[in-house]
């Protein structure tokens, strides 16, 4: 059944800055992604020991979701099976694939690690978010050349219209070494067009994504 859907929040991580719902919340000191991730973990008082074992894509997506969802009680508002996560990027898990390749490149120095290998699928970042928040809804990770707002809006609208979920976390999470950006949106069913940041649509998603 077709309804009205709203962007009720977003988190943008780009250029060592963290913006949530149009407010600058944090600026990193620069340097490596590992340093930036740890700064954020501490600054936003995240408490999740498994975070330190995640690969960089997992950390980036997980932190983005933590900041986006902070003080938003989704599990109290929706059943876990009604919360979906639809993410995308352009390099899949290549950042981790390179680390895994180093462990298997030499027969004389062959030391593959299951802790690294498990992250050579990009959808693992979705799993990390779901485990933390007890979400059980639809989950997909798309690999595309660049962020495609119209595809995301069309795909998610169909899932909403078909009552697959009532709430969705979606967006772009990309990392390659120390080059990284993540833009996540929280989309919810709405009965009022003024609810949230903006109505859910291609123009609104693209406008938020392109903010600096």
C-alpha positions as CSV (number, residue, x, y, z in Angstrom):
1,X,0.0,0.0,0.0
2,X,1.4,3.3,-1.1
3,X,2.1,5.9,1.7
4,X,4.1,9.0,2.6
5,X,7.7,8.5,3.6
6,X,10.0,11.0,5.2
7,X,13.7,11.5,5.8
8,X,13.6,11.7,9.5
9,X,17.4,12.0,10.0
10,X,20.8,11.7,8.4
11,X,24.5,11.3,9.3
12,X,27.2,12.6,7.0
13,X,30.9,11.7,7.6
14,X,33.2,13.3,5.1
15,X,36.4,15.3,5.3
16,X,37.0,14.3,8.9
17,X,33.7,16.0,9.9
18,X,30.6,14.4,11.3
19,X,27.2,16.1,10.6
20,X,23.9,14.9,11.9
21,X,20.6,16.5,10.9
22,X,22.3,19.7,9.7
23,X,24.5,20.1,12.8
24,X,28.2,19.8,12.9
25,X,28.9,17.4,15.8
26,X,32.6,16.6,15.5
27,X,35.8,17.5,13.6
28,X,38.7,15.1,13.6
29,X,42.3,15.9,13.9
30,X,43.2,14.4,10.6
31,X,45.5,11.5,9.9
32,X,44.5,7.9,9.5
33,X,41.0,6.5,9.4
34,X,41.9,4.3,12.3
35,X,42.6,7.4,14.4
36,X,39.4,9.1,13.2
37,X,37.3,6.1,14.0
38,X,38.7,5.8,17.5
39,X,38.2,9.5,18.1
40,X,34.6,9.2,17.2
41,X,34.1,6.0,19.2
42,X,35.2,7.9,22.3
43,X,33.6,11.2,21.5
44,X,30.1,9.7,21.0
45,X,30.5,7.4,24.0
46,X,30.0,4.2,21.9
47,X,30.2,1.1,24.0
48,X,30.6,-2.0,21.9
49,X,33.8,-4.0,22.4
50,X,33.3,-5.9,19.1
51,X,33.9,-2.6,17.3
52,X,37.7,-2.9,17.8
53,X,37.7,-6.2,15.8
54,X,35.8,-4.9,12.8
55,X,37.4,-4.0,9.5
56,X,37.5,-0.4,8.4
57,X,34.3,-0.6,6.3
58,X,32.5,-2.1,9.3
59,X,33.7,0.6,11.6
60,X,32.7,3.4,9.2
61,X,29.2,2.0,8.7
62,X,28.7,1.1,12.3
63,X,29.8,4.5,13.6
64,X,27.6,6.2,11.0
65,X,24.6,4.2,12.2
66,X,25.4,4.8,15.9
67,X,25.5,8.5,15.4
68,X,22.4,8.5,13.2
69,X,20.4,6.4,15.7
70,X,21.6,8.0,18.9
71,X,18.6,9.0,21.1
72,X,16.2,7.5,18.5
73,X,14.6,4.5,20.1
74,X,13.8,2.5,16.9
75,X,13.5,-0.8,18.7
76,X,10.8,0.7,20.9
77,X,9.0,2.1,17.9
78,X,9.2,-0.7,15.4
79,X,9.5,-4.5,15.6
80,X,13.0,-5.6,14.6
81,X,11.7,-7.3,11.4
82,X,10.2,-4.1,10.2
83,X,13.6,-2.2,10.2
84,X,15.6,-2.6,7.0
85,X,19.1,-1.6,5.9
86,X,20.0,-0.9,2.3
87,X,23.5,0.3,1.7
88,X,25.8,0.9,-1.3
89,X,29.3,1.8,-2.3
90,X,31.7,1.6,-5.3
91,X,34.5,-0.6,-4.1
92,X,32.7,-3.4,-2.2
93,X,35.1,-4.7,0.5
94,X,38.2,-4.0,-1.5
95,X,39.9,-2.2,1.4
96,X,39.8,-5.4,3.4
97,X,40.4,-7.7,0.4
98,X,43.8,-6.1,0.0
99,X,44.7,-7.0,3.6
100,X,43.5,-10.5,3.0
101,X,45.5,-10.8,-0.2
102,X,48.7,-9.9,1.7
103,X,48.2,-12.9,4.0
104,X,47.9,-15.4,1.1
105,X,50.3,-13.9,-1.5
106,X,53.3,-15.9,-0.4
107,X,53.4,-19.7,0.0
108,X,56.4,-19.3,2.3
109,X,54.6,-16.8,4.5
110,X,51.0,-18.0,4.3
111,X,49.0,-16.7,7.3
112,X,45.3,-16.1,6.4
113,X,43.3,-14.9,9.3
114,X,39.6,-15.8,9.6
115,X,39.1,-12.5,11.4
116,X,40.1,-10.7,8.2
117,X,38.5,-13.1,5.7
118,X,35.0,-12.8,7.3
119,X,35.0,-9.1,6.3
120,X,35.6,-9.8,2.6
121,X,31.9,-9.4,1.9
122,X,30.5,-5.8,2.1
123,X,27.2,-6.8,3.6
124,X,28.9,-7.8,6.8
125,X,28.7,-4.1,7.8
126,X,24.9,-4.5,7.7
127,X,25.2,-7.6,9.9
128,X,27.2,-5.6,12.5
129,X,24.5,-2.9,12.7
130,X,21.7,-5.5,12.9
131,X,23.4,-7.4,15.7
132,X,23.9,-4.3,17.8
133,X,20.4,-3.0,17.4
134,X,18.5,-6.3,16.9
135,X,17.2,-5.4,13.5
136,X,15.9,-8.4,11.4
137,X,14.4,-6.7,8.3
138,X,15.4,-6.6,4.7
139,X,19.1,-6.1,4.1
140,X,21.0,-5.5,0.9
141,X,24.4,-4.0,-0.1
142,X,24.6,-2.7,-3.7
143,X,27.9,-2.0,-5.4
144,X,27.6,0.7,-8.0
145,X,29.9,3.2,-9.8
146,X,28.6,6.1,-7.7
147,X,25.8,6.9,-5.4
148,X,22.5,6.6,-7.3
149,X,19.7,8.5,-5.4
150,X,17.0,7.6,-8.0
151,X,17.8,3.9,-7.7
152,X,17.8,4.0,-3.9
153,X,14.5,5.9,-3.7
154,X,12.8,3.6,-6.3
155,X,14.0,0.4,-4.6
156,X,13.1,1.5,-1.0
157,X,9.8,3.0,-2.0
158,X,8.8,-0.4,-3.5
159,X,9.7,-2.1,-0.2
160,X,7.7,0.4,1.8
161,X,4.7,0.2,-0.6
162,X,4.8,-3.6,-0.3
163,X,4.9,-3.5,3.5
164,X,8.3,-5.1,3.7
165,X,9.4,-2.7,6.4
166,X,8.2,0.5,8.2
167,X,11.6,2.0,8.7
168,X,14.9,1.9,6.7
169,X,18.5,2.9,7.1
170,X,20.0,3.6,3.7
171,X,22.9,5.4,2.1
172,X,26.5,5.2,1.0
173,X,29.5,3.9,2.9
174,X,32.8,3.9,1.1
175,X,36.4,3.6,2.2
176,X,39.7,3.1,0.4
177,X,42.6,3.4,2.8
178,X,42.4,6.8,4.4
179,X,39.9,8.1,1.9
180,X,36.4,7.6,3.3
181,X,32.9,9.0,3.3
182,X,29.6,7.8,4.7
183,X,26.1,9.3,4.3
184,X,23.3,7.4,6.0
185,X,19.6,8.3,6.0
186,X,16.8,7.3,8.3
187,X,13.6,6.8,6.3
188,X,10.3,6.3,8.1
189,X,6.6,6.0,7.2
190,X,4.8,9.3,7.8
191,X,1.3,10.5,7.8
192,X,2.4,14.2,7.6
193,X,4.4,15.6,4.8
194,X,6.2,18.0,7.2
195,X,7.5,15.2,9.4
196,X,11.3,14.9,9.6
197,X,14.0,16.6,7.6
198,X,12.3,16.3,4.2
199,X,9.9,14.2,2.2
200,X,11.6,11.1,0.9
201,X,12.5,11.6,-2.7
202,X,15.4,11.8,-5.2
203,X,16.0,15.5,-5.0
204,X,16.1,15.6,-1.2
205,X,18.4,12.6,-1.0
206,X,20.7,14.1,-3.6
207,X,20.8,17.5,-1.9
208,X,21.7,16.1,1.5
209,X,24.3,13.7,0.0
210,X,26.1,16.6,-1.8
211,X,26.5,18.8,1.3
212,X,30.0,19.5,2.4
